[in-house]
Amino acid sequence: MFKHILVPVDGSDTALAAVDKAAGLAKVFGSAVSIIYVIDPYPFTGVGADFAYGQDQYLGAATAEANSAVQVAAERVAASGIQADTRVIESHTVWRGILEAAETAGADLLVMGSHGRRGLEKLVLGSVTQSVISRAKITTMVVRSDSPE
């Protein structure tokens, strides 16, 4: 039913719950799995005189975190007997990077975690998952985690 599953991760327990769900689906359907981490290279555009120095530090830390997150996710998928492709990509908005990666990979299913933010936190922080599901042209499964984020 699904030939290619794309799983965006961010290193959270909720993302790992989505990874586990995607691995299970891949076993059932014989699907290929791609795991991505999207880095926003411009999270604080225009902040202060030391912006360039801060930007380099941020990108280095973000890339290290991204590589770690996709490695952990890939190991988890491999433990279920499935091999996954991994990529770290940059996009000005995370949701846009996810949708572009899905299109580029030819994915027909997105499996992603939801942090389940509510109230003011959701209004202030927004929701990558909400942005993706409101714009996705492919089936999108949202996986919730019982652990608090």
N, C-alpha and C positions, 0 to 999 in steps of 0.2 A: 504494500500500500504506500509506504513512504520509502523513497529511494535514497534520499540524502537529508540527514538531520543536522541542523546547525544549532550549537549550544553556546550562547554568550555567557562568559563567566566573569566574576569580579573578585573571586577569592573568598566569598562569604559561604556560610553553611547553606543558605538558601540556594545559591548557585550550584553547590555540590549535590543538593537534593534534585535539582534539574538534570545534572549530569547523570545521576543514578537512573532517573526516569528515562532519559534518552538512551542510555546503555541497554536498558530493558527493552525498549521499543526497537532498537537496532537489532537485538538478538531475534526478536519475533519476526520482524519484517526483512531482515538481511540488509539493513540500510547502512550506507556509509555515514560516518560521523565526523563533523568538523567542530572544533572547539576554538572559539575566538575570545580575545580580550581587546576591548576598544579603549585606546588612550585618547583623551581630549588634549591635544598639545597646547591649547590656548585657554586654560581654565581661569586665568586671572589677567586677561589682556588689559594692558593699560594701567597696571597697578605699580605706582612708585617709580623712582629713578633707577632702582637696582633690578628692574624687571628682567633684563637679559640674563643676569647671573642667577636669579631665582628660577627662571625658565629652564636653564640647563640643569640645575639641581633637581627641579621637579621632574623633568623628562627622564633623568637617570633613575630616580627613585621609582617613578611610574613604570618604567620598562622592566626594572628588576621585579617589582610586584607582579606585573603582567606575566613575565616568564615563569615565575613561581606558580601563579594561579593556573596557567594552562598546563604546566607539567603535572601538578597535583591532579587536575581533572583528567588528563590523558592516562595517568597511572590508574586512576579509579575505573576508567572505561576499559583499560587493558586487563584489569583484574576480572572483568566479566567476559574476557575472551574476544573483545572487539578492539581493533586498532583505530585510532582517531588521528586525523590531521589536526595540527594546531597552528594558529597564527596570532600574532599580535599586530594590530592595525591602528592607525591614527585616523581620527575623524573629529571635526570641529564639534560635533554633537554625537554622543554615544549612540543614541537611537538611530541616527542616520547611518553611522558606521555599521551597525548591526544589519540594517536593511540592505545596504549596499553589499555587504559580505554575503548575505543570503542570496542575492541576485547573482553575484559573481560566481558563487559556488554551485549554483543551480539547485539550491536547497528547496525541498518541498514541505519541510516542517521546521519550525522554530520551537525549541523547548527552552524556556527561560524561567528563572526564579523571580518571585515577587517578594519584596521586603514587607509588604503589608502595612506600609505607613498610613497613618490616619491623621485627620485634623490638620492643625497648623503645620506639623512637620511635612505632610504631603504637599500642602500649599507652598511652603517655602522651598523645599527640595525638589519638588516635582517627582515624576516617576518615569524612569526610562522604560519600564515595562508598559505603562499606559501609553506612552508615546509610540512604542513599537506596535502594540495591538491595534491602535487607532489608525495606523498607516500601512500595516502589513498586507501584502497581497497573497500571502500563503498562510496555510494553517499555522496557528500559534498556540502552543500549550503553555499555560502558566502554572508553575509548581510552587506551592507554598511550603514553607518549612515551619516546624513547630518550635524551633529554637528562636529565642528573641535575638534580634540584630541590634 
